[in-house]
């Protein structure tokens, strides 16, 4: 048994690990439950399995085929998006959808049905997964595709790794004419400003996302910078497509856990003020390599260590357009008032393209992601409040970034939960899954609806 | 190395080496015992940019197959200028102490099969007056220790054989590179508790290839093992025999 942590460094749990080596091998026979685990970039406990076994997919990292004519890549589930880009980008292909880190595996991208800056155009990652093989604990193997075992396909995409082990997958990439992105940064003064600029940008820009100064209050509530961009046209003026430009190494590293006092309201506030004002209030255009545009944080290796030993809690919600303005205002106000600064907050609009995954998180509306240093009960109370506001607005919270949502909230956020249940492999489980589905609690959703979420029990806080 | 025969291509270090060679566009002839695993490694190499990849399922403990195997590799790639010999077993020291059969199995795979293959390959390379023979040995061959001296003996014998081969082939422009990895985090060592001395197969593969490119004689990968083994070799036997290593 060894202590494992996820990207948010909370919780830390004891569990065993088993490294998978060959895709044709069977699953190990272990006591207790198993859970596939890729690069561990989920923030909370959806990639952890306290007391059970993690199936490490790091050994399943082989390519099976890549067709440079069609952009279809087939690979084992432990291949990272970074590895795919290294293979495909120099040959004119890019990921159809990519999250803000390239250090996630294909299996993880399927299990969390990740989204990117182009959700309004492309939808989720799952839409580009043509087929995959699902290995169940009974030894059965199924090839799943929209027209082959479609139920298993729908359950597994966004299925949090619970339906079995994805051994390999086939993904449709999209063509690019060069690795550069023409990016524009547009400041907005408040939340209304964001909604206006974001909607207006969707028409002409494939990629949009906004950084928001979550400490600004009053009239400036929700101010920030919107980044929008498109891949640059072919043969962009005088641009060398040197090989050195096609890769972008890891730059810096956070060498150690930062002490807690480095991140306080004053320092975060100063950072946000400077960040917002370096823009002079004017839109700014520049040409940038895809790496810093899509993966700014990957350049700082182990950036999660800036939150220190106690880690941090991520909170990402989506709320429908009909309630977005009021709900986000309340959420931003509540977090700004809480005195617990979120170092990095991101706003983005989701389009109406449906995902094939039943339990997929993205849905039409506005999404807001924040991270809060873990300061114990105060932080938990704040995030519970944000959960409640999200639920009241008819929205959802992202399991990949959660370490504490209640079973009632999970059921409310994911109405397809009941349909999904029968597809969960009896030998597969996760800390997240047991938390949001306590067996001893046959709850009635109707009775729970509207009830305010209870603060976390002390025992939960004591896990560390 | 542009046309390379990789023996034991499904081992972790060999797989990592195959990837680096594939990315350079080398032509590869791969061998392994398990057909499905070998096919996975072959397709991976082909996808990553290998100019040509062919493979053969073979148990290298069948010494009679060696001549035909080398011939097949020459035919498939239109010649050979590099060999990476990576097959081997760790064995079980306790089992080997109880049974000669277990000891013999380790010596057959790690030493005798390597000698048989290198006999065929060395003659070919000597005749063509070119080529690089890279053999994965181990730091365990530097000094016998109670915890794994059977494995260590198989690698120690291999090291001496390679020294002689290097001496013989020096005038024929053939490089013989002995690679001595320390602890490597692979399926072979999956049962061992890990510490900071364990290196990834990727790191060992990078060290292996740069040694092959530079046509070095003996290299420790990672380099820190040169110092560790210097110390281990220097301890007087009267003291060493009482140590628990």
Interface residues (C-beta under 8 A of the other chain):
Chain A: X19 X21 X22 X23 X24 X59 X62 X63 X64 X65 X66 X75 X76 X87
Chain B: X34 X36 X37 X40 X41 X43 X44 X47 X48 X187 X190
